[in-house]
Amino acid sequence: MATALDLAADPVALTAALVDLPSVSGDERALADAVEAALRRLPQLEVVRCGDAVLARTHLGRERRVLLAGHLDTVPIADNLPSHRDGTRLYGCGTSDMKAGDAVFLHVAASVAEPRHDLTLVFYDCEEIEAARNGLGRIERELPDWLTADLALLGEPTDGLVEAGCQGTLRVEVRVTGRRAHSARSWLGDNAVHRAAEVLDRLAAYEARRVEIDGCEYREGLQAVKITGGVAGNIVPDECVVTVNFRFAPDRTVDAAAQHVGEVFAGPAVTVIDSAPGALPGLDAPAAREFLAATGTAARAKFGWTDVARFAALGIPALNYGPGDPNLAHTREEYVDTGQITRSAEVLQRFLS
């Protein structure tokens, strides 16, 4: 039998209840069962299950629809369960990333019975692991009509502020070649590891761009994240590979980002090995403007990649908004400030009431 969750209870208590149901990526079933059972007790909602994702929505005939999305999974537990309170801090695996956000969305669904906008809630699995297993991708393939809205809010931790859009990401391998030789006769070879210094020099001298979009300043970054080379202790290496990560502003497409990186490293072979597009802020959408007004704060740029990019690719303006410090995500000391949980719930209730 699924654990009973009281969605109308204090959202801080609800956060603790969610945290105390372990849900490491790939093992979200118990939590998904509990969330599904709780949502099915709300008569205004249509509820469906898609694997270990739970979806619910209203059909009130409102002019606009707002989608609230949060992932149910966490990174592996680090001796930080069950949850515990220390003053205004609630500690435990997933408190910040992102069960506090899930709790806020669930609480609002239960406490605002007649929202001014139709609501869709999406609680999905496997966000913290490889993209191919991400539950949103499965929902897009199997239940695409559930991913339509005028605004999507993703409950990732943002310190209770609005973080608009997200950066794109590109990983490339920059391959430098040389000539292999015995290290005792090194003058007969051409050391590829030494030649990689040119690649590193270009990275060190690179001036990252800053760009303002809809009042949000995005900062780009081009960084070496790995270097491999060498054959044996007595061989001059004939190949060295520098893996570089480019975090780019959302006004660039993936193709434009790849072209830019190729131009930076003109000469060595550059191979794209992984990429994901960014998401524009989307702050000009009416529902986004209305939500920002409800928060009483200004939006800031999102540094990093989040699933708002998936919604943006579907043509849905999407914002990151949730309680919790993103710098605490995935740490052994992870916690969420309980005041942020309460304030986030109040903002959403104000927006929807």
Helices and strands as residue ranges (DSSP letters): H 11-19, H 29-40, E 46-50, E 53-57, E 65-71, E 84-86, E 89-91, I 95-99, H 100-111, E 118-124, G 131-133, H 135-142, G 144-146, E 151-154, E 162-164, E 168-177, E 181-182, G 183-188, H 192-195, H 197-205, E 210-213, E 216-219, E 221-229, E 235-236, E 239-248, H 254-264, E 269-276, H 286-295, E 300-301, H 308-313, E 318-321, G 326-328, E 335-337, H 338-352
